[in-house]
Amino acid sequence: MLIVALSCLALIALTTLIHYEALRTLNGALPRLNIPKRSKLLVVMFSAFVAHAVEIAVYGLTLFLLVTVEGFGNLNGPAGFSLTNCLYFSAETYTSLGFGDLTPVGPVRLLAGVEALNGLLLIGWSASYAYLSMERFWNMPD
């Protein structure tokens, strides 16, 4: 259980760093982009989506490794355990969608709870950044 808890802390730090760097890089690059001002919002949305996809993949790969290498539980469901199912489970957990067709069993349940909270915070951060970008670029003359 300690390894799962430490993995959760490391994932929170790593995904926050990924998100911070994505938004920091984007913030520096947006003013220099030679595209219409409103199109910059499309760049913001696409970049946020890519950052979230990377973060989901990091959680999914960690879940896969904790189950296969360390044996800290399982992911039960009709489709069975696979890397693809770990990534799918990570996406539905990160977004708090929670279909319920896959269920973590054992210590990796902690990972699912932490991912849901972390995803909520990072999605909120992206929404806030998108709002600020819209205020900044929407009514500017091209």
Number of C-alpha atoms within 10 A of each C-alpha: 11 8 13 19 15 11 19 22 13 12 20 19 12 14 22 17 12 16 22 15 13 17 19 11 12 16 14 10 11 17 12 8 12 10 11 13 20 17 13 21 19 12 14 21 16 12 18 23 14 14 21 23 15 15 26 25 17 17 26 25 17 21 28 24 15 20 21 15 9 11 13 19 16 22 21 14 13 7 10 11 16 12 14 12 18 25 21 16 25 28 23 18 26 28 18 16 11 15 10 11 10 20 16 20 14 14 19 26 18 16 22 23 15 18 27 20 16 22 24 15 14 22 18 12 16 20 14 12 17 17 12 12 19 17 11 13 18 16 10 11 8 10
